[in-house]
Amino acid sequence: MSERKPISKSLRFKVFKREYCLSEKFKSSSLRQFLQNLPVDVVDGAMTKACSRIAGRGGDGDDAIKYFCGICWRTIKESGVRW
């Protein structure tokens, strides 16, 4: 099992220039799982894609998080990583 590294407390993302913060619960569960199974640049790219796509459709931070999670879980599934 890989060593757990602390996740920055200041993780933020923007949708329509409005800034959102990731909850501690999300960072300690879902985000940690994504970072254990995917390269950081893939996770970062997924968040960028989710924010851009949701902003273009008039969504909010919750919509962006849902889309981001879908991208990450699909990428993990397609990679064949057993989580």
C-alpha positions in Angstrom: 0.0 0.0 0.0 1.3 3.4 -0.9 2.2 6.0 1.8 -0.5 8.5 2.4 0.5 12.1 1.7 -1.5 15.0 3.0 -3.8 16.7 0.5 -3.5 20.5 0.4 -6.2 22.2 2.4 -6.5 24.9 -0.2 -7.7 22.9 -3.1 -10.0 25.1 -5.1 -11.6 25.2 -8.5 -13.5 27.7 -10.5 -16.7 27.6 -12.5 -17.8 30.8 -14.2 -15.1 32.7 -12.3 -16.7 31.6 -9.0 -14.4 29.8 -6.7 -15.3 26.6 -4.9 -13.5 24.6 -2.2 -13.4 20.9 -2.0 -14.8 19.6 1.3 -12.5 17.7 3.7 -14.7 14.6 3.3 -14.3 14.7 -0.5 -10.5 15.2 -0.2 -10.1 12.4 2.3 -12.2 9.9 0.3 -12.8 10.4 -3.4 -9.9 12.6 -4.2 -7.5 10.4 -2.3 -8.7 7.4 -4.2 -8.3 9.2 -7.6 -4.8 10.3 -6.7 -3.8 6.7 -5.6 -5.0 5.3 -8.9 -4.3 8.0 -11.5 -1.3 10.3 -12.2 -1.7 13.8 -10.8 -1.8 15.4 -14.3 -4.7 13.1 -15.3 -6.7 14.2 -12.1 -5.8 17.8 -12.8 -6.9 17.5 -16.4 -10.1 15.9 -15.4 -10.9 18.8 -13.1 -10.0 21.4 -15.7 -12.2 19.6 -18.3 -15.1 19.3 -15.8 -15.0 22.9 -14.9 -14.8 24.1 -18.5 -17.6 21.9 -19.6 -20.0 22.7 -16.8 -19.3 26.4 -17.0 -20.2 26.3 -20.6 -23.6 24.7 -19.7 -24.4 27.1 -16.8 -23.8 24.6 -14.1 -22.3 25.1 -10.6 -19.6 23.6 -8.4 -21.7 20.5 -7.5 -22.3 19.8 -11.2 -18.5 20.1 -11.8 -17.7 17.7 -9.0 -20.1 15.1 -10.3 -18.7 15.4 -13.8 -15.1 15.3 -12.5 -15.8 12.1 -10.5 -17.4 10.5 -13.6 -14.3 11.3 -15.6 -11.9 9.9 -13.0 -13.9 6.7 -12.3 -14.2 6.0 -16.0 -10.5 6.5 -16.5 -9.7 4.2 -13.6 -12.1 1.6 -15.0 -10.7 1.8 -18.5 -7.1 1.5 -17.2 -7.9 -1.8 -15.6 -6.7 -0.7 -12.2 -8.2 -2.8 -9.4 -9.3 -0.5 -6.6 
